[in-house]
């Protein structure tokens, strides 16, 4: 019998093999990350599709879209956002059926009754406080969150109600090259001394009611004379804003109070330049271009900027929902005038973005 000596790998050969494997992994990693981001972007698109269709289902029931943000009637209270009225249409009837349609005076409210819904006492009614048994603290609804968003799901403490990644489009504001606003008022008086960005934002914002989801009113599809396929109704606000010191600031449309937050009880719509004195949440009036992350701009502030820009963690742009239920990707390079015209429902300027 002949004994044959086995030949092992030399150290050099082993190092070469390891180096080749490392190179292959390095080549594969970007592809894997790109595939994951593509999947996240698809899920974000599906979220907006679900929300856009739920708006149409709501409209089929009530012959109008919901209030973008409803003011509370008494005691400096806050009403609810459009998200609350969409809950039954996104398979969240259990929450909708428990929602406390009362304010501190306990007046019942529905879409056709009364004027007194509330979000008062530091979100107390959303924490299981009587007369409500509903507790939304730390509860997540997947359709409200873009999976690519780096923003936290919750604020801390008593405000730990889920933030959303998608803002209702209240319209566009401020004259800019190629665009003149049709309906805007001055906004908003709140929260001085809360940081440089907030200080700049105080009373330097504008609020619009030329879009499809507006404060303290319902819009009918028949009012969308520019065409439902050409008019945005939802857009992403799902990434950090950045202040002058380079510090990240939360860019969610519902920060810090969460998706149920609507408008304050002194919201007033008036002529261009008139007063709109209270804040609203979960809405934005388009003033700046897509992807603008500058927290120091007028009307962009923490609690809460009426003109916070449309931004996302997706490369190159945002996902947006349109009034016909379609969802499209809008790039950071889109002209500001085009974006603003897409935000208004009846300006007579029609811009079509391919699906």
C-alpha positions as CSV (number, residue, x, y, z in Angstrom):
1,X,0.0,0.0,0.0
2,X,1.3,3.4,-1.0
3,X,0.8,6.2,1.6
4,X,0.1,9.5,0.0
5,X,0.7,12.6,2.0
6,X,-2.2,15.1,2.0
7,X,-1.4,18.6,0.9
8,X,-2.9,21.3,3.1
9,X,-3.5,25.0,2.2
10,X,-0.6,27.2,2.8
11,X,-1.1,30.4,4.8
12,X,-0.7,32.4,1.6
13,X,-3.4,30.4,-0.2
14,X,-5.7,30.7,2.8
15,X,-5.3,34.5,2.9
16,X,-6.0,34.8,-0.8
17,X,-9.2,32.8,-0.4
18,X,-10.3,35.0,2.5
19,X,-9.5,38.1,0.5
20,X,-11.5,36.9,-2.4
21,X,-14.5,36.1,-0.2
22,X,-14.2,39.5,1.4
23,X,-14.2,41.2,-2.0
24,X,-17.3,39.1,-3.1
25,X,-19.1,40.1,0.1
26,X,-18.2,43.7,-0.4
27,X,-19.6,43.5,-3.9
28,X,-22.8,41.8,-2.8
29,X,-23.5,44.1,0.2
30,X,-24.6,47.1,-1.8
31,X,-26.9,44.9,-3.9
32,X,-28.4,43.4,-0.8
33,X,-28.9,46.8,0.7
34,X,-30.4,48.1,-2.5
35,X,-32.8,45.1,-2.6
36,X,-33.8,45.8,1.0
37,X,-34.5,49.5,0.3
38,X,-36.5,48.5,-2.8
39,X,-38.6,46.3,-0.6
40,X,-39.0,49.1,2.0
41,X,-40.0,51.6,-0.7
42,X,-42.5,49.1,-2.1
43,X,-44.0,48.8,1.4
44,X,-44.1,52.5,1.7
45,X,-45.9,52.7,-1.6
46,X,-48.4,50.1,-0.4
47,X,-49.0,52.1,2.8
48,X,-49.9,55.2,0.8
49,X,-52.0,53.2,-1.6
50,X,-54.0,51.8,1.4
51,X,-54.4,55.3,2.9
52,X,-55.3,56.9,-0.4
53,X,-58.0,54.2,-1.2
54,X,-59.3,54.6,2.4
55,X,-59.9,58.3,1.7
56,X,-61.9,57.3,-1.4
57,X,-63.9,54.8,0.6
58,X,-64.6,57.5,3.1
59,X,-65.7,59.8,0.4
60,X,-68.0,57.1,-1.0
61,X,-69.7,56.9,2.4
62,X,-70.0,60.6,3.2
63,X,-69.8,62.2,-0.2
64,X,-66.8,64.3,0.9
65,X,-63.3,63.8,2.2
66,X,-62.7,64.0,6.0
67,X,-61.6,67.1,7.8
68,X,-57.9,67.4,7.4
69,X,-57.8,68.6,11.0
70,X,-60.8,69.3,13.2
71,X,-60.6,72.0,15.9
72,X,-61.8,71.2,19.5
73,X,-64.8,73.3,20.5
74,X,-64.1,74.3,24.1
75,X,-61.4,74.9,26.7
76,X,-58.6,75.5,24.3
77,X,-59.0,71.9,23.1
78,X,-57.7,70.2,20.0
79,X,-59.7,68.2,17.6
80,X,-58.7,65.1,15.7
81,X,-56.8,64.5,12.4
82,X,-58.1,62.9,9.3
83,X,-56.4,59.7,10.4
84,X,-59.0,59.0,13.1
85,X,-61.8,59.1,10.5
86,X,-59.9,56.7,8.3
87,X,-59.5,54.0,11.0
88,X,-62.6,52.0,10.0
89,X,-61.3,51.9,6.4
90,X,-57.9,50.5,7.2
91,X,-59.1,47.6,9.3
92,X,-58.8,49.5,12.6
93,X,-62.5,49.5,13.6
94,X,-61.6,48.3,17.1
95,X,-59.8,51.6,17.7
96,X,-62.4,53.7,16.0
97,X,-65.3,52.1,18.0
98,X,-63.5,53.0,21.3
99,X,-62.3,56.5,20.2
100,X,-63.6,59.1,22.7
101,X,-65.6,61.5,20.6
102,X,-66.0,63.8,23.5
103,X,-64.2,66.8,25.0
104,X,-64.2,67.8,28.7
105,X,-67.9,68.8,28.4
106,X,-68.7,65.3,27.3
107,X,-70.7,66.3,24.2
108,X,-70.9,63.5,21.7
109,X,-69.5,64.1,18.3
110,X,-69.7,62.4,14.9
111,X,-69.3,63.6,11.4
112,X,-72.9,64.9,11.3
113,X,-73.4,65.9,15.0
114,X,-72.2,68.6,17.2
115,X,-68.9,70.5,17.1
116,X,-67.1,69.4,20.2
117,X,-64.5,66.7,19.8
118,X,-61.4,66.8,21.9
119,X,-57.8,66.0,22.3
120,X,-57.4,67.8,25.6
121,X,-55.5,67.5,28.9
122,X,-52.2,66.3,27.5
123,X,-53.7,63.4,25.5
124,X,-55.5,62.2,28.6
125,X,-58.4,60.7,26.6
126,X,-55.9,58.6,24.6
127,X,-54.4,57.0,27.7
128,X,-57.4,55.2,29.0
129,X,-58.6,58.1,31.2
130,X,-62.4,58.1,31.9
131,X,-64.7,58.4,30.1
132,X,-62.6,56.7,27.5
133,X,-61.2,53.1,27.8
134,X,-59.0,53.6,24.8
135,X,-55.2,53.5,25.4
136,X,-53.1,54.3,22.3
137,X,-49.8,54.6,24.2
138,X,-47.0,52.6,22.4
139,X,-49.6,51.1,20.0
140,X,-48.3,50.9,16.3
141,X,-50.4,50.9,13.1
142,X,-48.1,49.6,10.3
143,X,-49.8,51.7,7.6
144,X,-48.8,54.9,9.3
145,X,-45.0,54.3,9.1
146,X,-42.6,54.2,6.2
147,X,-40.2,51.3,6.9
148,X,-37.3,53.3,5.6
149,X,-37.9,56.2,8.1
150,X,-35.2,56.6,10.7
151,X,-37.6,58.6,12.9
152,X,-38.7,57.1,16.2
153,X,-42.1,55.6,16.4
154,X,-43.0,57.6,19.5
155,X,-42.3,60.7,21.4
156,X,-41.5,60.2,25.1
157,X,-43.7,60.3,28.2
158,X,-47.4,61.2,28.0
159,X,-47.2,61.9,24.3
160,X,-46.1,58.4,23.4
161,X,-48.7,58.0,20.7
162,X,-47.5,56.8,17.3
163,X,-46.1,59.3,14.8
164,X,-47.0,59.0,11.2
165,X,-44.8,59.3,8.1
166,X,-47.4,60.8,5.8
167,X,-48.8,64.3,5.8
168,X,-52.1,65.4,4.4
169,X,-51.7,68.0,1.7
170,X,-53.5,71.2,2.6
171,X,-52.4,73.0,-0.5
172,X,-49.5,75.3,-1.4
173,X,-48.4,78.8,-0.2
174,X,-46.1,81.7,-0.9
175,X,-45.6,83.2,-4.3
176,X,-42.6,81.8,-6.1
177,X,-41.4,81.8,-9.7
178,X,-44.3,80.4,-11.8
179,X,-46.7,80.1,-8.9
180,X,-49.1,82.4,-7.0
181,X,-51.2,81.1,-4.0
182,X,-55.0,81.2,-4.1
183,X,-55.8,80.7,-0.4
184,X,-53.4,81.2,2.5
185,X,-53.3,82.7,5.9
186,X,-50.6,83.5,8.4
187,X,-49.7,80.7,10.8
188,X,-48.9,79.9,13.7
189,X,-48.6,81.4,17.2
190,X,-47.0,78.9,19.5
191,X,-44.1,77.8,21.5
192,X,-41.5,80.5,21.7
193,X,-38.1,79.8,23.2
194,X,-38.1,76.2,22.0
195,X,-35.0,76.4,19.8
196,X,-33.7,78.5,16.9
197,X,-35.8,76.7,14.3
198,X,-38.9,77.1,16.3
199,X,-38.3,80.8,17.0
200,X,-37.8,81.4,13.2
201,X,-41.0,79.6,12.5
202,X,-43.3,81.6,14.9
203,X,-45.8,83.6,12.9
204,X,-43.7,83.2,9.8
205,X,-45.5,80.2,8.5
206,X,-48.5,80.1,6.1
207,X,-51.5,77.9,6.1
208,X,-53.3,76.9,3.0
209,X,-56.8,75.5,2.3
210,X,-56.4,75.0,-1.4
211,X,-55.7,71.3,-1.2
212,X,-57.8,68.2,-0.6
213,X,-57.2,67.8,3.2
214,X,-57.6,71.1,5.0
215,X,-58.1,72.4,8.5
216,X,-61.7,72.7,9.8
217,X,-63.5,71.8,6.5
218,X,-64.3,68.9,4.2
219,X,-63.6,69.0,0.5
220,X,-65.7,67.2,-2.1
221,X,-64.2,65.4,-5.1
222,X,-66.2,67.7,-7.4
223,X,-64.1,70.6,-6.1
224,X,-61.0,69.0,-7.5
225,X,-61.3,70.6,-10.9
226,X,-57.6,70.0,-11.8
227,X,-58.4,66.3,-11.8
228,X,-58.0,63.7,-9.1
229,X,-55.1,62.0,-10.9
230,X,-53.2,65.3,-10.9
231,X,-53.7,66.4,-7.3
232,X,-51.7,65.2,-4.4
233,X,-53.5,64.2,-1.2
234,X,-50.7,62.7,0.9
235,X,-46.9,63.1,0.9
236,X,-44.0,61.7,2.9
237,X,-42.5,63.6,5.9
238,X,-40.4,60.7,7.2
239,X,-36.9,61.9,7.7
240,X,-34.8,64.2,9.9
241,X,-34.7,67.9,9.5
242,X,-31.3,69.5,10.4
243,X,-30.7,72.8,12.3
244,X,-27.8,75.2,11.9
245,X,-25.7,73.3,14.4
246,X,-26.2,70.0,12.4
247,X,-28.5,68.5,15.0
248,X,-31.3,66.3,13.8
249,X,-34.8,67.6,14.4
250,X,-38.0,65.5,14.0
251,X,-39.6,65.9,10.6
252,X,-42.8,63.8,11.2
253,X,-46.1,65.7,10.5
254,X,-47.5,64.5,13.8
255,X,-44.5,65.1,16.1
256,X,-44.7,65.4,19.1
257,X,-48.4,64.5,19.7
258,X,-49.1,61.6,17.4
259,X,-51.4,60.7,14.5
260,X,-54.7,61.6,16.3
261,X,-53.8,65.3,16.7
262,X,-55.8,67.7,14.6
263,X,-56.1,71.5,14.8
264,X,-56.4,74.0,17.6
265,X,-59.8,75.7,18.3
266,X,-58.9,79.1,16.8
267,X,-58.2,78.0,13.2
268,X,-59.6,80.6,10.9
269,X,-59.5,80.6,7.2
270,X,-59.4,84.1,5.6
271,X,-58.1,86.0,2.6
272,X,-54.4,85.9,1.5
273,X,-52.4,87.5,4.3
274,X,-55.2,87.0,6.9
275,X,-54.7,85.3,10.3
276,X,-54.7,81.6,10.8
277,X,-53.6,81.7,14.4
278,X,-53.5,78.1,15.6
279,X,-51.4,75.2,14.6
280,X,-52.5,72.0,12.9
281,X,-50.8,68.6,12.9
282,X,-50.6,65.8,10.3
283,X,-51.0,68.3,7.5
284,X,-48.6,70.5,5.5
285,X,-48.9,73.5,3.3
286,X,-46.3,73.1,0.6
287,X,-43.8,76.0,0.6
288,X,-40.4,74.4,-0.1
289,X,-39.0,71.9,-2.5
290,X,-38.9,68.1,-2.0
291,X,-35.9,67.0,0.1
292,X,-35.2,70.3,1.7
293,X,-34.1,69.4,5.3
294,X,-33.4,73.0,6.6
295,X,-35.0,73.2,10.0
296,X,-34.3,77.0,10.2
297,X,-36.6,78.1,7.4
298,X,-39.6,80.2,8.2
299,X,-42.7,78.1,8.9
300,X,-40.6,75.0,9.7
301,X,-40.6,74.3,13.4
302,X,-40.8,71.6,16.0
303,X,-44.3,72.0,17.4
304,X,-45.4,72.1,14.6
305,X,-44.3,73.6,11.3
306,X,-47.1,74.5,9.0
307,X,-44.6,74.4,6.1
308,X,-42.4,71.4,7.0
309,X,-41.1,70.1,3.6
310,X,-41.8,66.7,2.0
311,X,-38.8,64.6,2.8
312,X,-38.0,60.9,3.0
313,X,-35.1,58.4,3.5
314,X,-35.6,57.1,0.0
315,X,-32.9,57.9,-2.4
316,X,-33.7,60.9,-4.7
317,X,-37.3,61.7,-3.6
318,X,-40.5,60.8,-1.9
319,X,-43.6,58.7,-2.3
320,X,-46.9,60.6,-2.7
321,X,-50.5,59.6,-2.8
322,X,-52.9,61.2,-5.3
323,X,-56.6,61.8,-5.0
324,X,-57.5,59.1,-7.5
325,X,-55.8,56.5,-5.2
326,X,-52.6,56.2,-7.3
327,X,-49.1,56.4,-5.7
328,X,-46.1,57.9,-7.5
329,X,-42.5,58.7,-6.8
330,X,-41.7,62.4,-6.9
331,X,-38.0,63.4,-7.3
332,X,-36.1,66.0,-5.4
333,X,-35.4,67.7,-8.7
334,X,-39.0,68.5,-9.3
335,X,-39.6,72.2,-10.0
336,X,-41.2,73.9,-7.0
337,X,-43.9,75.5,-9.1
338,X,-44.9,72.1,-10.4
339,X,-45.0,70.6,-6.8
340,X,-47.2,73.5,-5.6
341,X,-49.6,73.2,-8.5
342,X,-50.0,69.5,-7.7
343,X,-50.8,70.5,-4.2
344,X,-53.8,72.7,-5.1
345,X,-57.1,71.3,-6.3
346,X,-58.4,74.0,-8.6
347,X,-55.7,76.3,-9.8
348,X,-56.2,75.4,-13.4
349,X,-52.7,74.2,-13.9
350,X,-52.5,70.5,-14.7
351,X,-49.2,68.5,-14.4
352,X,-49.1,64.8,-14.9
353,X,-46.4,62.6,-13.4
354,X,-46.2,59.0,-14.8
355,X,-47.0,56.1,-12.5
